[in-house]
Each structure stands twice: as structure tokens, then as C-alpha cells.
Amino acid sequence: MEYSVGIIGSGNVAWHFGHAIKKAGHKIKYVSGRNKNTVPTLAAQLNADAMPIKANLKPVDIVVVALSDSIIYDVINIVKPASGIYVHTSGSLPLNIFGRFVDDYGVIYPFQSLTKEIKTDVKETPLCIEASNDKTMSVIQDLSSSISNRVHELGSDKRKYLHLAGVLANNFTNYVYSLSYKMLKDRGLNPHLMEPLIVETANKVLNKNPDEMQTGPARRNNQNIIKLHLELLNEYPEIHQLYSLISEQIVEKYNE
Amino acid sequence: MEYSVGIIGSGNVAWHFGHAIKKAGHKIKYVSGRNKNTVPTLAAQLNADAMPIKANLKPVDIVVVALSDSIIYDVINIVKPASGIYVHTSGSLPLNIFGRFVDDYGVIYPFQSLTKEIKTDVKETPLCIEASNDKTMSVIQDLSSSISNRVHELGSDKRKYLHLAGVLANNFTNYVYSLSYKMLKDRGLNPHLMEPLIVETANKVLNKNPDEMQTGPARRNNQNIIKLHLELLNEYPEIHQLYSLISEQIVEKYNE
């Protein structure tokens, strides 16, 4: 079915959801938010109206509130809700944040790292959905399935753990990449040498268990190499700490 | 040019190098090593002779010694070297481990995670090469370029740091994946939900600086989410420790 949609927010998730929803044939009526640059830009791209956050918003079938966790409560308190299903897109917030002012609400949490400038196939992005009642669920399910092939019903408690797992696999992994890049640059090495290894490491766990893909000095409990590496890391205290901790954990997991 | 090659070892690197060298049109004369199963298997695949490690090895242009760091010295002491250039494939060992018994030696270090069962394009694998003299370098360069498009000359000191960076970006990243998978399984979630995020995280750093790709609660210094996550992790002491340490480092890096 085709829905009329309003979008509150103009960040990375609003951007990717807005484009995916429009592409799926739904009508985006407005983009609302506080940012005076990105709200009108996104609205123009989606052939939608740009609306200030305090305006009387038009009634739509679904309002997608794609805001960061730290500001979402402030904004909810300002918005004057019109009719429609309210959904948020957060991994950590509970289902019921809209419960005070509407009956029909839910969650569409995209389990992917979305950045405006970077193309991501929303069709292949897992969307974890939840709703306040069955009627609302069927609408959220219908909208979600029109933009992604990977829709999963997931309660708030499980969603919290999934979000946490995402912080590990995305944010922490990226941080480890950045440490490696910095060290290579310092040593006059081109950090892009890392790229084939980084991509292969990720691809290796497709349909595999990472427990079986584990390699390296700690996996083999090769204390000579671990010691050598810790010496090389004396001038990088952050990496030294991290190397010690993770190596200890890997040694303990595989060699006890 | 076509070379005659001998391979000592029958593990992951020997397997991938052997197949790539054969495919490039060189003649592999023998595979030598201690393992009574994998040595004859690899030798048969490469149309080469399987030789015990103490045998008198045939003279070849290049002997590729693809053994793990922890056993390579033991094996070197047993081998009776015939003529030919000796190369090892280790990220951590110095250039000169063959210096006691031959003049022409070097290193071909593949900067990639190689596993027998998993196809990897050696053509796209960075090979870091080093040699004891110019004449030897030109042979090693020639052989390496015939199996990979990414050949880099690199001294032992830089190679050590590159190997260390690889431990971070491959071994530690994989370990973080395994922690996430375990937690999801415990919570009744399908760990393969992680796959699109893992692959996207890796692809995002292609031609980019991971410093600019950093996202997440610690990047935004969102202490509420960090606190929530640490509470969820009370029953996972290893992940709790790692989460604390990395979050602190990210907060400090981006929010000071």
C-alpha cells in the first residue's frame, strides 16, 4: 500500500529513510526539524514541505521521528502531534516514548551504519520493528517491507542488545582501524595497505562463526610475538593497553 | 620469467602461495615439511614431489619457507640447503634468518589473512618484499609481481609495524565480532543479523580515513547510553572491560 509520511529530523537516518521511502512509492508530505540548512535541503530532495518543528504538522499515515537519542525527548515535547502512527528509529529507546500523546506508535530501527554521503543499500539493511498494537504493526510491517528485504520483529529488550552488539562491531572496529592507520602513517607506511585485509576480515565471517576464524599470536599463545608487539607499542599507550587486554582475553579463551 | 620453486611448509600461506605460483606458470619442484597429511596433499595439488624435511632437496631458483614463526628456526636447522634463493613469509622475523647458510635470501610477506579453505585473491594481496642484495631483489620482485598486482618493497622494521597493525585490524576485529555474536546468541538473536553492518563498516574505510567515519555513543560522548550499555554488560565481564576501555579512549580522542 502507499502511505503518506512525515519525517522529523534531517540527519543520516532521516536522509536514508526519506530517500528509500520516496523510492518505494510513498508520498512524503513534510520534513520537519530544527536545522535550517539540512531540513530544507532534504525536503527539496524528497519533494516535500520543509516545516519548523513547532508548526501544526499535516496529518499523515506515519510520522518517522529520526532524531538522536539525546534530543528526541526535547523535540517530542515541542511537536504538536496530528493523527498518524509515530515511529522512532533508535536502537536504545523503549517502544513507548510516544505513549503519552498517541495510541499508535512503534519503532523501525535500521541495524546499519548510515552516513548521508555514503550510498548504502537500504533494501539489504535489517530493519527491526516493534509496535504498540496489531493494527499498527501491520502498517509498520507493510511500510518496512516496501523499503527493505530484511524486516525483523524485535522487542525493545532484544533491540537494546542488538544495538550494543552494533556498537562493538561497528564503532569499536572502526576505532581499531583508526589506531592501525595512525601507527602506519607515523611509520611512513601507506595506511591504504590495510584495505584488502580489512575487507577480507569482514567477508570471512559471512555465514561463518568468527570463533573459527580467529588467528594471530594470541590465538596461538605465541608470547614471543606478543612481547615484541608490546615493546613496539611503548610509544602508543592507548594501543598498548588495548593490545594487552584483548590478547589476554584471546589467550584465555583459546588456550586454557 | 619462469622459475623453479620449492616450498617448505604446508599450512595456509604455503597453500595459497603454492597455488598462486603454479597458476602464474612457474614449476614447483617439491613441497617439503613435517606434516604427513598436508605435505603430500599439497604436493599432489601442485604436481610436485612430497619430500621429508631432512631429505637432500633438489636445487631450485627459489625456496619459499612458509612456516610459522615458532617452528621456523627448528626447521632451518634441519634442512640441508641446496642452491637457490631462500625467502620466508613472516611479518615479524628479520630479513637475515637464512644469513648463516646462504648469501641470497629475502622475504615475501603477504599482508592478508589466508586460510586454506577460503578463496582469497592473491592478485589483490599486498606482498611486502625484502632481499639481501640487488640481484636477489630483482628475482623476488619478478616472482612476486607474477602472482600479485600489489608488490611493495619494505624493510624489516616497517614490516614489523605493518604486521602489528594487521593483528589489530584482523585478529582484534575478529575477536570483537565473536564477542558480539556470542551476546546475540545468548539473547536468542540470530548473529547473522550482524553481517550487513560488519561488511559496511569495512567498506566504509576504503579510500577514507576511519577517523572521519567514527560514530557511536562514545564519539558523541553520550554518557547515558554508555552507562546503559555497561549495565547490560554486567554479566559479560570481558566485554564490559573492553567496552569501558575503548569508550574512554574514544571519548578522550574526540571530546577533549
Boltz contact constraints between the chains, C-beta under 6 A:
constraints:
  - contact:
      token1: [A, 70]
      token2: [B, 222]
      max_distance: 6.0
  - contact:
      token1: [A, 92]
      token2: [B, 225]
      max_distance: 6.0
  - contact:
      token1: [A, 112]
      token2: [B, 196]
      max_distance: 6.0
  - contact:
      token1: [A, 112]
      token2: [B, 197]
      max_distance: 6.0
  - contact:
      token1: [A, 113]
      token2: [B, 200]
      max_distance: 6.0
  - contact:
      token1: [A, 113]
      token2: [B, 201]
      max_distance: 6.0
  - contact:
      token1: [A, 124]
      token2: [B, 196]
      max_distance: 6.0
  - contact:
      token1: [A, 126]
      token2: [B, 193]
      max_distance: 6.0
  - contact:
      token1: [A, 158]
      token2: [B, 187]
      max_distance: 6.0
  - contact:
      token1: [A, 158]
      token2: [B, 189]
      max_distance: 6.0
  - contact:
      token1: [A, 161]
      token2: [B, 187]
      max_distance: 6.0
  - contact:
      token1: [A, 162]
      token2: [B, 189]
      max_distance: 6.0
  - contact:
      token1: [A, 164]
      token2: [B, 229]
      max_distance: 6.0
  - contact:
      token1: [A, 164]
      token2: [B, 232]
      max_distance: 6.0
  - contact:
      token1: [A, 165]
      token2: [B, 180]
      max_distance: 6.0
  - contact:
      token1: [A, 165]
      token2: [B, 183]
      max_distance: 6.0
  - contact:
      token1: [A, 165]
      token2: [B, 184]
      max_distance: 6.0
  - contact:
      token1: [A, 166]
      token2: [B, 197]
      max_distance: 6.0
  - contact:
      token1: [A, 167]
      token2: [B, 216]
      max_distance: 6.0
  - contact:
      token1: [A, 168]
      token2: [B, 176]
      max_distance: 6.0
  - contact:
      token1: [A, 168]
      token2: [B, 180]
      max_distance: 6.0
  - contact:
      token1: [A, 169]
      token2: [B, 177]
      max_distance: 6.0
  - contact:
      token1: [A, 169]
      token2: [B, 180]
      max_distance: 6.0
  - contact:
      token1: [A, 169]
      token2: [B, 194]
      max_distance: 6.0
  - contact:
      token1: [A, 169]
      token2: [B, 197]
      max_distance: 6.0
  - contact:
      token1: [A, 169]
      token2: [B, 198]
      max_distance: 6.0
  - contact:
      token1: [A, 170]
      token2: [B, 197]
      max_distance: 6.0
  - contact:
      token1: [A, 170]
      token2: [B, 201]
      max_distance: 6.0
  - contact:
      token1: [A, 171]
      token2: [B, 216]
      max_distance: 6.0
  - contact:
      token1: [A, 172]
      token2: [B, 176]
      max_distance: 6.0
  - contact:
      token1: [A, 172]
      token2: [B, 246]
      max_distance: 6.0
  - contact:
      token1: [A, 173]
      token2: [B, 173]
      max_distance: 6.0
  - contact:
      token1: [A, 173]
      token2: [B, 176]
      max_distance: 6.0
  - contact:
      token1: [A, 173]
      token2: [B, 201]
      max_distance: 6.0
  - contact:
      token1: [A, 174]
      token2: [B, 201]
      max_distance: 6.0
  - contact:
      token1: [A, 174]
      token2: [B, 210]
      max_distance: 6.0
  - contact:
      token1: [A, 174]
      token2: [B, 213]
      max_distance: 6.0
  - contact:
      token1: [A, 174]
      token2: [B, 214]
      max_distance: 6.0
  - contact:
      token1: [A, 175]
      token2: [B, 246]
      max_distance: 6.0
  - contact:
      token1: [A, 175]
      token2: [B, 250]
      max_distance: 6.0
  - contact:
      token1: [A, 176]
      token2: [B, 168]
      max_distance: 6.0
  - contact:
      token1: [A, 176]
      token2: [B, 172]
      max_distance: 6.0
  - contact:
      token1: [A, 176]
      token2: [B, 173]
      max_distance: 6.0
  - contact:
      token1: [A, 177]
      token2: [B, 169]
      max_distance: 6.0
  - contact:
      token1: [A, 177]
      token2: [B, 205]
      max_distance: 6.0
  - contact:
      token1: [A, 177]
      token2: [B, 210]
      max_distance: 6.0
  - contact:
      token1: [A, 178]
      token2: [B, 210]
      max_distance: 6.0
  - contact:
      token1: [A, 178]
      token2: [B, 211]
      max_distance: 6.0
  - contact:
      token1: [A, 180]
      token2: [B, 165]
      max_distance: 6.0
  - contact:
      token1: [A, 180]
      token2: [B, 168]
      max_distance: 6.0
  - contact:
      token1: [A, 180]
      token2: [B, 169]
      max_distance: 6.0
  - contact:
      token1: [A, 181]
      token2: [B, 210]
      max_distance: 6.0
  - contact:
      token1: [A, 183]
      token2: [B, 165]
      max_distance: 6.0
  - contact:
      token1: [A, 184]
      token2: [B, 165]
      max_distance: 6.0
  - contact:
      token1: [A, 187]
      token2: [B, 158]
      max_distance: 6.0
  - contact:
      token1: [A, 187]
      token2: [B, 161]
      max_distance: 6.0
  - contact:
      token1: [A, 189]
      token2: [B, 158]
      max_distance: 6.0
  - contact:
      token1: [A, 193]
      token2: [B, 126]
      max_distance: 6.0
  - contact:
      token1: [A, 194]
      token2: [B, 169]
      max_distance: 6.0
  - contact:
      token1: [A, 195]
      token2: [B, 206]
      max_distance: 6.0
  - contact:
      token1: [A, 196]
      token2: [B, 112]
      max_distance: 6.0
  - contact:
      token1: [A, 196]
      token2: [B, 124]
      max_distance: 6.0
  - contact:
      token1: [A, 197]
      token2: [B, 112]
      max_distance: 6.0
  - contact:
      token1: [A, 197]
      token2: [B, 166]
      max_distance: 6.0
  - contact:
      token1: [A, 197]
      token2: [B, 169]
      max_distance: 6.0
  - contact:
      token1: [A, 197]
      token2: [B, 170]
      max_distance: 6.0
  - contact:
      token1: [A, 198]
      token2: [B, 169]
      max_distance: 6.0
  - contact:
      token1: [A, 198]
      token2: [B, 202]
      max_distance: 6.0
  - contact:
      token1: [A, 199]
      token2: [B, 202]
      max_distance: 6.0
  - contact:
      token1: [A, 200]
      token2: [B, 113]
      max_distance: 6.0
  - contact:
      token1: [A, 201]
      token2: [B, 170]
      max_distance: 6.0
  - contact:
      token1: [A, 201]
      token2: [B, 173]
      max_distance: 6.0
  - contact:
      token1: [A, 201]
      token2: [B, 174]
      max_distance: 6.0
  - contact:
      token1: [A, 202]
      token2: [B, 198]
      max_distance: 6.0
  - contact:
      token1: [A, 202]
      token2: [B, 199]
      max_distance: 6.0
  - contact:
      token1: [A, 202]
      token2: [B, 202]
      max_distance: 6.0
  - contact:
      token1: [A, 205]
      token2: [B, 177]
      max_distance: 6.0
  - contact:
      token1: [A, 206]
      token2: [B, 195]
      max_distance: 6.0
  - contact:
      token1: [A, 210]
      token2: [B, 174]
      max_distance: 6.0
  - contact:
      token1: [A, 210]
      token2: [B, 177]
      max_distance: 6.0
  - contact:
      token1: [A, 210]
      token2: [B, 178]
      max_distance: 6.0
  - contact:
      token1: [A, 210]
      token2: [B, 181]
      max_distance: 6.0
  - contact:
      token1: [A, 211]
      token2: [B, 178]
      max_distance: 6.0
  - contact:
      token1: [A, 213]
      token2: [B, 174]
      max_distance: 6.0
  - contact:
      token1: [A, 214]
      token2: [B, 174]
      max_distance: 6.0
  - contact:
      token1: [A, 216]
      token2: [B, 167]
      max_distance: 6.0
  - contact:
      token1: [A, 216]
      token2: [B, 171]
      max_distance: 6.0
  - contact:
      token1: [A, 222]
      token2: [B, 70]
      max_distance: 6.0
  - contact:
      token1: [A, 225]
      token2: [B, 92]
      max_distance: 6.0
  - contact:
      token1: [A, 229]
      token2: [B, 164]
      max_distance: 6.0
  - contact:
      token1: [A, 232]
      token2: [B, 164]
      max_distance: 6.0
  - contact:
      token1: [A, 238]
      token2: [B, 249]
      max_distance: 6.0
  - contact:
      token1: [A, 246]
      token2: [B, 172]
      max_distance: 6.0
  - contact:
      token1: [A, 246]
      token2: [B, 175]
      max_distance: 6.0
  - contact:
      token1: [A, 249]
      token2: [B, 238]
      max_distance: 6.0
  - contact:
      token1: [A, 250]
      token2: [B, 175]
      max_distance: 6.0
